[in-house]
């Protein structure tokens, strides 16, 4: 199932809000449609948002009619600002836009037409690289899992959240393909149920054994000895190894520590933000109260109740056993291992 594709000068996105009930694609012919799709989580998951924003910028740039490159460049920067404002936490979005803008600046002097082609080529490269990164992450991460294991995951860090294969689910996929007997426990992931709707859907399609549980059941499951490892994705990892991921991840990490279970984070280099010293600096997205007061469009809380709805939380580095990237598995002290990872030759 393709999360997105570029087709006939149009970005086609799988509408993940409708899954698993309906498979429908959105035709994005302008930047506003891409921005709206990112905001309402039609496309979601840090790497997928990054690739969609990159294609969105290429799409917006194609509609510009500028005689000179300087005015083209400033209009493209405005479009990038609009895309960047859609979601604050996943750094892949900002990383991808920055990569396209830098590429364009480095190509000057070039004609607007040449820059348009360059932006599209770079968006395609981001998408393709993400797929390869996930496969590499899968190979590295699978080595951490025993021949037989119960693996708990939170939210959806699968093919749907990336260009394909997935980060956390990529590790699980790779281990399954190697013949390891992996049983996945998927947290439903309130409020928007990415675990219940998307993770289970992906795994069932591939015949990977999966059991769904509500978020508040994870502790008891661990106490019963059913979980050998936790693997999650990430929206942003700071220089010290703190990890922003879907709300509820921190609680899972605390539970894993209490039960002596390894807590792994699988994420590409595009999710690591060395410019931030710690997780306290990560902007955390706050979302609409209706996501909490309603389930599947049905109101479950009294009208007028005050709601707190952060979309992400931060897991401190001390709870993270290892970070799995496309370049290998990195362990504490992250203040040393993460910067060294970027210095390393590919
Ligand atoms: O709000 P979402 O659905 O975009 O949140 C997604 C997550 O938190 C994922 O775990 C994270 O982006 C990693 S996806 C490979």
Boltz pocket constraint, residues with backbone or C-beta under 6 A from the ligand:
constraints:
  - pocket:
      binder: B
      contacts: [[A, 41], [A, 43], [A, 44], [A, 45], [A, 46], [A, 47], [A, 90], [A, 154], [A, 155], [A, 156], [A, 157], [A, 158], [A, 161], [A, 162], [A, 166], [A, 167], [A, 168], [A, 194], [A, 232], [A, 233], [A, 234], [A, 235], [A, 245], [A, 246], [A, 247], [A, 266], [A, 311]]
      max_distance: 6.0
